[in-house]
Amino acid sequence: MIHKAICVLMLVAGQAAWSQAEDRTVLNGRITANSADLEGVYVINAQTEVMAATNDLGAFSILAKPGDELVFSSIQFKENRVLLQPENFCDVTFSVRLNVIMHQLQEVVVKNYNGINAVALGIIPSGQKTYTEAERKLHTATALNATANAGSMAGGSVSADPLLNFFSGRTAMLKKEVAVEKKEFFMKLLERMFSLDHFIDRLKIPAEYVKGFEYYAVENDKFTVILNSKNRTSTEFLLGELAVKYKEIIARENK
């Protein structure tokens, strides 16, 4: 008996919903606002709780009838409620104006806090060694973890990863990456310190050989030490000596 009663109630509810949907037609409209972002605004029929969303042009379609109330809701616009009139369904250009929510700041103060960094805040210990990306990879691949298996052996043990990296050739490859990274750093430093005209006009290096000369210079350990000190006078003096030797190499190769 109870089962039959539930079935009857479900049938009545279904018929009511069907008749309710039959009374309504598709309403096409669009929203307008002082904003280029009109997509994603929710349009809700408060009577049926049917929901739609606007596209990138602000257009929407929803089942409704005169007397229904549409609710327009979005985080960037103020909520707007519109009671539909019969003429809204005859108007091809039915539109709803929305107002943008303005978040006004009372005051913006910009302060310069000198000396505030990760070390000063205690995030990084003072005197901590810093690594470049290539140096960090090499350090990770070669670091010995003395506590890796401390629970299985007295006094701990050494991680096998560095040994595996060594025998697989990964360590050698990472060392080459560090060397290349350092050369690239010195190349950029050299090019920032001296213009192309300096190499061509002052040092008399042919334009097509300038890049080769830069590589030749940064291969010299003594020169990179001076270059890294950023002492322009000393760097320029040693660069002149290297230019003489490099031009001799060019002359020999061109014979």
QUILINTA-V430883 format. One record per backbone hydrogen bond with DSSP energy under -0.5 kcal/mol. CO is the residue of the C=O (numbers start at 0). NH is the residue of the N-H. If there is no record, write none. Layout:
co:CO nh:NH
co:CO nh:NH
This chain:
co:0 nh:4
co:1 nh:5
co:2 nh:6
co:3 nh:7
co:4 nh:8
co:5 nh:9
co:6 nh:10
co:7 nh:11
co:8 nh:12
co:9 nh:13
co:10 nh:14
co:11 nh:15
co:12 nh:16
co:13 nh:17
co:14 nh:18
co:15 nh:19
co:16 nh:20
co:17 nh:21
co:18 nh:22
co:20 nh:23
co:24 nh:63
co:25 nh:27
co:26 nh:61
co:28 nh:59
co:29 nh:95
co:31 nh:97
co:32 nh:34
co:35 nh:37
co:37 nh:40
co:40 nh:53
co:41 nh:43
co:41 nh:72
co:42 nh:51
co:43 nh:45
co:43 nh:70
co:44 nh:48
co:49 nh:44
co:51 nh:42
co:53 nh:39
co:54 nh:57
co:55 nh:37
co:57 nh:30
co:58 nh:54
co:59 nh:28
co:61 nh:26
co:63 nh:24
co:64 nh:67
co:67 nh:69
co:67 nh:83
co:68 nh:45
co:69 nh:71
co:69 nh:81
co:70 nh:43
co:70 nh:72
co:71 nh:79
co:72 nh:41
co:75 nh:100
co:76 nh:73
co:79 nh:71
co:81 nh:69
co:81 nh:83
co:83 nh:66
co:84 nh:87
co:84 nh:88
co:85 nh:88
co:85 nh:89
co:86 nh:89
co:86 nh:90
co:89 nh:91
co:90 nh:93
co:93 nh:29
co:95 nh:31
co:98 nh:77
co:99 nh:101
co:100 nh:102
co:101 nh:103
co:106 nh:108
co:107 nh:109
co:108 nh:110
co:110 nh:112
co:111 nh:113
co:112 nh:115
co:114 nh:116
co:116 nh:120
co:117 nh:122
co:117 nh:123
co:118 nh:121
co:124 nh:127
co:131 nh:135
co:132 nh:136
co:133 nh:137
co:134 nh:138
co:135 nh:139
co:136 nh:140
co:137 nh:141
co:138 nh:142
co:142 nh:144
co:143 nh:145
co:144 nh:147
co:145 nh:156
co:146 nh:149
co:148 nh:151
co:148 nh:152
co:152 nh:155
co:156 nh:147
co:159 nh:163
co:160 nh:164
co:161 nh:165
co:162 nh:166
co:163 nh:167
co:164 nh:168
co:164 nh:169
co:164 nh:170
co:165 nh:168
co:168 nh:172
co:169 nh:173
co:170 nh:174
co:171 nh:175
co:172 nh:176
co:173 nh:177
co:174 nh:178
co:175 nh:179
co:176 nh:180
co:177 nh:181
co:178 nh:182
co:179 nh:183
co:180 nh:184
co:181 nh:185
co:182 nh:186
co:183 nh:187
co:184 nh:188
co:185 nh:189
co:186 nh:190
co:187 nh:191
co:188 nh:192
co:189 nh:193
co:194 nh:198
co:195 nh:199
co:196 nh:200
co:196 nh:201
co:197 nh:201
co:197 nh:202
co:198 nh:204
co:203 nh:205
co:205 nh:208
co:205 nh:209
co:206 nh:209
co:208 nh:212
co:209 nh:213
co:210 nh:214
co:211 nh:215
co:212 nh:216
co:213 nh:217
co:214 nh:218
co:216 nh:219
co:218 nh:220
co:219 nh:223
co:220 nh:224
co:221 nh:225
co:222 nh:226
co:223 nh:227
co:224 nh:228
co:225 nh:228
co:225 nh:230
co:226 nh:229
co:229 nh:231
co:230 nh:234
co:231 nh:235
co:232 nh:236
co:233 nh:237
co:234 nh:238
co:235 nh:239
co:236 nh:240
co:237 nh:241
co:238 nh:242
co:239 nh:243
co:240 nh:244
co:241 nh:245
co:242 nh:246
co:243 nh:247
co:244 nh:248
co:245 nh:249
co:246 nh:250
co:247 nh:251
co:248 nh:252
co:249 nh:253
co:251 nh:254
